[in-house]
Amino acid sequence: MRFFLNLLLALFLTACSGGAPRDVTVVIPEGSSIRKAGEILEKAGAVDSASSFVNHARFFGGDAPIKPGEYEVKAGMDAGDVLELLQSGKTLQRFVTVPEGMPSIMVWERLMAEERLTGEIPVPPEGSLLPDTYSFVTGESRAAVVKRMQDAMDKAFAELWAKRSPRSGVKNRNEAITLASIVEKETSVPAERRTVAGVYTNRLAIGMRLQADPTIIYPITQGKPLGRRIRRSEIDAVNDYNTYSMAGLPRGPIANPGKASIAAVLDPEPTRYLYFVADGSGGHIFAETLAEHNRNVTNWRALRRARGEIE
């Protein structure tokens, strides 16, 4: 008899309870009981009372457990709808984006600034993260998000490496990611990536210095924007990254390159170009000889003077 009275009470409370008056976001922690979830929902205004939610779950909820996470309770959802949502595990998906060419220190800062993530992490190794947009749920660990980024890079690199061209001048993953990170920082024009990769591949083949400006900046800022012109002393600096003061590749990547730049390095354009300089419109002008390159540089400087960028 008592069971039926409780059942009638549950039916009455369910019938009398209105739906959520507005859209509400709630976070159900790991290990929460039905009663604890009810209290959270009541406090957020997602249900009329914790008791009505608990009674509904008790009599009509079935055996499926509620799942932790962040949920969006839509206006008008009643206790049954909310319970079904929590049992479904259809949590809100949040997103973090890593643009192509972002250095690991800036990825780390972005993840540490995301208050919905938990836990401390070290700065990930440079070049270990695949630029992309990644989903996460509130309360997830930063370490778990980084692992997804690294797993994505491992998978993408393995697929691209298997299709590499004999023209490629890199011998292993570190060399490929390092050169790809330079290509990524040198051009933002997709159509130029294979050409820029071809220039650097040609230089490596003849022992010519790469002379890539981003390799000067990396040991100074860890890849962050320098915010000023490069100084002569920095061009002449001898370290493991500056390709103006040494031949060959830097010791490691200077950013996290995207798949397109990695693919370009593994299949560079067959070209005789050894030089390139900005063309003033976001792209570059390429040259096979130093004389031709010097003319292009003179034209570029004249354009900058006309724009008032230099004296």
N, C-alpha and C positions, 0 to 999 in steps of 0.2 A: 504493500500500500504506500509506504513512504517513497519508494522509487517512482511510482506513478504521480504522487504529489509533486515530487521534484521535477519530473518530466513536464507536468502541467505548468509549473512555475517557470521552467526554462522556456517553454513555448510562449508563455505570457510575456516574459521579459523580451524575448526576441521580437515578438509582434509589436511591442510598445516602443522598442528602441528604434530611433531614426538612424539613417545612414550618416556617414561622416559629413559634417557641414561644409568642409572645404578640403582641398588637396593637402595631405599631410605626409611628411617624411619621417619615418621612425627607424631607429637602429635597434635590432634585437641581438644582444650579445650572445656569444657562444655559451652553451650550457643553460640558457634561460628556460625556466619552466613555463607552463601555460599561464600560471598565475602571475609570474614575473612579467611575461609578455603582455598580459592584460593590464597590469599596472602601468607599463610603459605606454600602451595604446591609450589608456584613459587619460594619462597626464598630457599626452600630445593632442587629445581631442579627437582621436581616430575612432573611438567607441564611446558609448554613453557611460559605461561603467566596466570596471574590471570583472565584477561578479557576473554580469550578463555574458561577457565574452567567455569566461571560464565555464559557465553553465552550458553555453552553446557548444563549446569544444567537448565538454564531458558527454553530452547526449547525442550530438550530431557530427562530431568531428572525425569519427572513424579512428583507425590505428596509426595513420600517418603522423610522424612527429613534425613539429615546427622546425624551421631551419634558420640559423643565424644570418644576419646581414642587414643591409639597408633597404627598406621598402618604401614605395610611394603608394599611400592609401588615397585613392581617388574619392572626390566628393560623391556622396550617395552610397558608398559601399557600406553594407551592414556587417554585423558581427560574423555572419557566415562567409561573406565575401572576403573579409579580412583574414579569417582563419584559413580559408582556401589559398589565399595569397601567400601566407606564411608557410603553409605546408608545401607549396609549389617550389619554393626556393628561387622565385623569379625576382632576384634582387636588382636594385638600381645599378647600372653600370656607369662607372666614372672613367674618364679617359686622361691619359697623359701622352703628349706628343714629343718625340725626339726628331727634330728636323735633320735633314742630311747635313753632315759636316759639323754638327754640334760636338764640342769636346766633352770628355767625360766629367770634368769639373762642373760644367754647366748642367749636365744631366743630373749629377748629384745634387746640385743646388735646387733644381726643379723638384726632385723627389723629396728632398728634406723640407721644402716649403709646402708640400701637399699635406695638409693637416689630417686628411682622411686616412693616410697611410700610417703604419706604426713601425717602430724599431729603428735602430741606428744601422747605418751601412758605411763602409769605406768608399772612397772614390773608386769606381770600377776601372779596371785596366783600360787604357786608351785603345780604341779600335775594337773593343769586345762587344759593343752594343749595336744592334741593327736599327738604324733610324726608321721609325714607323709610329703609328698611333696605337697605344696599348690600353686595353680596358682593365679596370680593377674594381674591387668592391671595398666599401668603407670598412676599415679595420684590418685590411690585408697588410702584410708586412712589405716593407720596401725591398727587402731581400728577395721576396718572391717575384716582385715585378722586375727587378734587375735580372733574375734568373731567366724569366721569359724573354727579355731582350737579348740575353746572351745565347739562349737556346735558338732564338730566331736567327741570330748572326751565324751560329754554327751550321744550321741547316742551309741557309742561303749560300754561305761560302762553299760548302761541300758540293752543292748543286752547280754553282758557277765554275768551281775548280775542275770539275769533271768535264766541262765543255771548253776548257782553255785552249787557246790557239798556240801553235808552235812559234808564232811571232812574239808571244809574251816574253818579257825579259826578266820575270820574277821566278824564283826557284822554290818558294815555300809560302806558307800563309802569312808570316810576319812581313815578308817583302811585299806581298800582294796588297795586304791591308795598308801598309805604310805608303806605298806608292798611290794607292787609291785615295787615301786621305789627303795627299798633296793635290791630286787631280781635283778632288772635291772642293778644296779650298781655293784653287786657282781659277775655276770657271763655274759660273752658275747657268751657263747655256748648255742645255742637254745635247744639242747637236755638235758641240765642241769636245765633249769628253773624250771620245776615241782619238781625236786629233791631238789633244794635249797629252794623252797617254802615249801616243806615238812619238811625240817630241821627246818626252822623258825616256822612253824606251830606247830611242836612238842615242840619246846622250849617255845613258848607262852603257850601251854597247861599245862606245868608243872611249869610255873613261872620262867624259866631259862632266864638269860639275853641273848639277841640276839648277842651281841658283834660283830656288823657289822662295819668294819672300815669306810665305807663311811658316817656313822652317826657321826663319830668324825670330819670328814672333813667339813661337810655341814655348821655348824655354823661359821666356820673359813673363808670359801671362798664363801659361798652361792652355793656350788656345783661345782665350778670351780676346775680344777686340782690343787692339793696342790703344786706339783713340788718339793717335798722333802719328807723325811721320817717323819712319825708321831712322835711327841715328847711324852715323858712319861707324862709330865704335861697335854698334850692334851688328852691322854688316860684316865687320872684321872679326867678330867674336868667334873663338874656337870652342866648340862644344860638340855634343853627340847628335845635334839636330841641324845646325846651321849648314845648309848645302852651298853657301857661298864660300865657306872656308874649308870645305872638304869635298872629295869626290864620293860618289856612291850614295846610297840611301841613308837617311837618319837611322838611329838605333831602333826606332819604333814609330807607330802611327802618331799623327798630330791631331787627329779628330776621329770621329766615328763616320766612316764613309757609307753612302747608300749603295744599294745593289747595282745601280747603273754605273757608278764610278768603279766598283770592283769589276764589273763585266768589261768595262773599257780597258782596264789594265790587263785583263786576261785575254783580251782580243783587241789590241791597239790598231789604230788605222795604219795601213802600210803607206808610209810617207817618208820623204827625205827631209822634212822640216827639222830644224834644230833650234829655232827661235820663235818667240811670239811676244807681242806687246798689245796693250789695250787699244781698242779702236775708237773709244769714246762713246760707244752705244751699248756697252755692257758685254760685248764680245771681244775678240782678239784678231789681230792680223798676224799671219804666220809667214816665216821666211826660211829659206834653205841656207842662205849665206849671211855672214856677218855684215857685209856691205849693205845688203838689202834690209837687214834688220835695223841697222843704224839709220837708214833713211826713214823707216817706219817709226823709230823712236823720235827722230827729229820732227816728224809730222805730228806725232802724239803730243809732244811738248808744245808745239806751236798751237795746237788746238786747246790745250790747257791754259796757255797764256791768253788766248782769245776769250776764254771763258772767265778769266780773272782768278783762276785757281792757283797759278804760280806767277812769279814776276819774270 
